[in-house]
Amino acid sequence: MATGPTATFLVERYWPDIDIDRLREALPRLDAAAEAMSQAGSPVEHLGSILMPDDQVVFSLIAAADPSTVRELNERAGLPADRIAMAI
């Protein structure tokens, strides 16, 4: 039986030309990938994201057991993940 996520990670996404519309289109892919991974036994949850349009950056908080799960989540969703760091 899988347990829930045990840590929180900050994903930094340097994303040229990102705007709110593109982000709104992309985030459902992240949530769907998290749901699929969780159902398959790798608990992971997208806690929220912040768009910084002037800097062309999106920060996302992800709850997961480890950074490799976070990286897999972003790969499945087709989203950039330039840096993944544990957040407290």
Number of C-alpha atoms within 10 A of each C-alpha: 4 10 10 15 17 11 15 22 22 20 24 19 19 17 19 10 11 18 16 12 8 10 15 10 10 14 17 12 17 20 18 16 22 27 17 16 18 18 12 10 12 19 20 27 23 21 12 12 16 13 17 15 14 9 12 14 18 20 18 19 21 26 24 24 18 16 20 11 19 26 18 14 28 18 14 16 18 13 16 15 20 11 14 19 14 15 12 7
